[in-house]
């Protein structure tokens, strides 16, 4: 194992960086997607509720690996059928889109739950002061809701980080894909996957501890 680390440590660290980069990009776009569809779900307009529900149910009903294949292979083929030749999605962009769409469906439910956890009187008070629905949501409800949602968002970050391993199937050079390469080159599967597992474990345990610290801090502030 030490010999493997000496030879491949830089490659493993770089692939871990790629994993973190992909996760951050995916979570960033997922927050936007989740916010849009969460607002659809809490809207009083029926057709917006239908749009939000259909997106969340459809995306959560499709395995991430199928979604990744569809975006990486299917979308370029569809564009080619429309007469555009030479179009190809790089693995990073395809992986980010797949992860963001998948994570966005779960983020929509997290944000919806956060919004609905805020007392309805907050919205009524804001509207009684003359604020529009959009301004009330942006300045009164969402800031309180996001404070409640922080631990859940960190947990979703952890889930998304682990889900990046699925994108090894489209060739993105993340940590699991690098593990496959090293294992194939050295024929030392036990040592290679032990190292990869430990690297994932260190990052995920650190994030889990951070989520618990933030959650405790929020509970203390709520009691004060």
C-alpha positions in Angstrom: 0.0 0.0 0.0 2.9 2.4 0.8 4.5 1.7 -2.5 1.2 2.5 -4.3 0.9 5.7 -2.4 4.4 6.7 -3.3 3.8 6.1 -7.0 0.2 7.2 -7.4 -0.4 9.7 -4.6 -0.4 12.8 -6.9 -2.8 11.1 -9.3 -5.1 10.1 -6.4 -5.1 13.6 -4.9 -5.8 15.2 -8.3 -8.7 12.8 -8.9 -10.1 13.6 -5.5 -9.9 17.3 -6.5 -11.8 16.4 -9.7 -14.4 14.7 -7.5 -14.8 17.7 -5.2 -14.9 20.1 -8.2 -17.7 18.0 -9.9 -19.6 17.9 -6.6 -19.4 21.6 -6.0 -20.5 22.5 -9.5 -23.4 20.0 -9.3 -24.5 21.3 -5.9 -24.4 24.9 -7.1 -26.6 24.2 -10.1 -28.8 21.8 -8.0 -29.5 24.7 -5.5 -30.8 26.8 -8.4 -32.8 23.9 -9.8 -34.1 22.9 -6.4 -35.1 26.5 -5.5 -37.1 26.9 -8.8 -39.0 23.7 -8.4 -39.5 24.1 -4.6 -41.1 27.5 -5.3 -43.3 25.8 -7.9 -44.3 23.2 -5.2 -45.3 25.8 -2.6 -47.0 28.1 -5.1 -50.8 28.6 -4.9 -50.9 28.1 -8.7 -52.0 24.6 -9.5 -50.1 24.3 -12.8 -46.8 25.3 -11.1 -47.5 22.6 -8.5 -47.9 20.1 -11.3 -44.6 21.2 -12.9 -42.7 20.9 -9.7 -44.2 17.5 -8.8 -43.6 16.0 -12.2 -39.9 17.1 -12.3 -39.2 15.8 -8.8 -41.0 12.5 -9.3 -39.6 11.9 -12.8 -35.9 12.6 -11.9 -36.1 10.6 -8.6 -37.6 7.7 -10.5 -34.6 7.4 -12.9 -31.3 5.9 -11.7 -28.4 8.3 -11.9 -26.4 6.0 -14.2 -29.3 6.0 -16.7 -29.5 9.8 -16.5 -25.7 10.1 -17.1 -25.8 7.7 -20.1 -28.8 9.7 -21.5 -27.0 13.0 -21.3 -23.6 11.8 -22.3 -24.6 9.6 -25.2 -28.3 10.3 -25.9 -28.3 14.1 -26.1 -25.4 14.4 -28.6 -27.1 11.8 -30.8 -30.4 13.7 -30.6 -28.6 16.9 -31.7 -26.9 15.0 -34.5 -30.3 13.8 -35.7 -31.3 17.5 -35.9 -28.5 18.0 -38.4 -25.7 19.3 -36.1 -22.6 17.3 -36.6 -19.5 17.2 -34.3 -21.3 18.0 -31.1 -20.1 16.2 -28.0 -20.5 16.8 -24.3 -17.3 16.6 -22.3 -17.5 14.2 -19.4 -17.3 17.1 -16.8 -20.2 18.9 -18.4 -22.3 15.8 -18.8 -21.5 14.6 -15.3 -22.3 18.0 -13.8 -25.7 18.2 -15.7 -26.6 14.6 -14.6 -25.6 15.2 -11.0 -27.3 18.6 -10.8 -30.5 17.3 -12.2 -30.5 14.4 -9.9 -29.5 16.4 -6.8 -31.8 19.2 -7.8 -34.9 17.0 -7.4 -33.8 16.2 -3.8 -32.8 19.8 -3.1 -36.3 20.8 -4.2 -37.8 18.7 -1.5 -35.3 20.0 1.1 -36.1 23.6 0.2 -39.8 23.0 0.1 -39.6 21.4 3.6 -37.6 24.4 4.8 -40.0 26.9 3.5 -43.0 25.1 4.9 -41.3 24.8 8.3 -41.5 28.6 8.7 -44.6 29.8 10.5 -47.3 31.0 8.0 -47.6 34.2 10.1 -44.3 35.3 8.8 -45.6 35.6 5.3 -48.9 37.1 6.5 -47.0 39.8 8.5 -44.7 40.6 5.5 -47.7 40.9 3.2 -49.5 43.1 5.7 -46.5 45.5 5.6 -47.1 45.9 1.9 -44.4 43.6 0.6 -45.1 41.6 -2.6 -45.2 37.8 -2.4 -41.8 37.6 -4.2 -40.2 40.1 -1.9 -41.6 38.5 1.2 -40.3 35.1 0.1 -36.8 36.5 -0.8 -36.3 38.8 2.2 -38.3 37.1 5.0 -39.0 33.4 4.4 -36.0 32.1 2.4 -33.3 33.5 4.8 -35.0 31.8 7.7 -35.6 28.6 5.7 -32.0 28.3 4.5 -30.7 28.6 8.1 -32.8 25.6 9.0 -31.8 23.7 5.8 -28.0 24.0 6.2 -27.5 20.5 7.8 -29.7 18.9 5.2 -27.8 20.7 2.4 -24.5 19.4 3.8 -25.9 15.9 3.9 -27.0 16.2 0.3 -23.5 17.4 -0.5 -22.2 14.1 1.0 -24.7 12.0 -1.0 -23.7 13.9 -4.2 -20.0 13.4 -3.5 -20.6 9.6 -3.2 -22.7 9.6 -6.3 -19.8 11.0 -8.4 -18.4 7.5 -8.3 -21.2 6.4 -10.7 -19.8 8.9 -13.3 -16.7 6.7 -13.8 -18.9 4.9 -16.4 -18.7 8.0 -18.7 -14.9 8.3 -18.2 -14.7 11.4 -16.0 -11.4 11.2 -14.1 -12.8 11.2 -10.6 -11.5 9.1 -7.7 -13.3 5.9 -8.4 -12.2 6.0 -12.1 -8.6 6.6 -11.0 -9.0 3.6 -8.7 -10.0 1.4 -11.6 -7.0 2.6 -13.6 -4.5 2.0 -10.8 -6.0 -1.4 -10.0 -5.9 -2.4 -13.7 -2.2 -1.2 -14.0 -0.9 -2.8 -10.8 -3.3 -5.8 -10.3 -3.4 -4.8 -6.6 -7.2 -4.4 -6.1 -7.2 -4.9 -2.3 -4.6 -2.1 -1.7 -6.0 0.2 -4.3 -9.6 0.1 -3.2 -8.6 0.3 0.4 -6.8 3.6 -0.3 -9.7 5.0 -2.4 -12.2 4.0 0.4 -10.1 5.7 3.1 -9.9 8.9 1.0 -13.6 9.0 0.6 -14.1 8.2 4.2 -11.8 11.1 5.4 -13.7 13.6 3.3 -17.2 12.3 4.1 -16.6 12.0 7.9 -15.2 15.5 8.0 -18.3 16.8 6.2 -20.6 14.8 8.5 -18.9 16.2 11.6 -19.3 19.7 10.1 -23.1 19.1 9.6 -23.5 18.0 13.2 -21.6 21.0 14.5 -23.8 23.4 12.5 -26.9 21.6 13.5 -26.0 21.9 17.2 -25.2 25.5 16.8 -28.6 26.2 15.1 -30.4 24.4 17.9 -28.5 26.4 20.6 -29.4 29.7 18.8 -33.0 28.7 18.5 -33.2 28.1 22.2 -31.6 31.5 23.0 
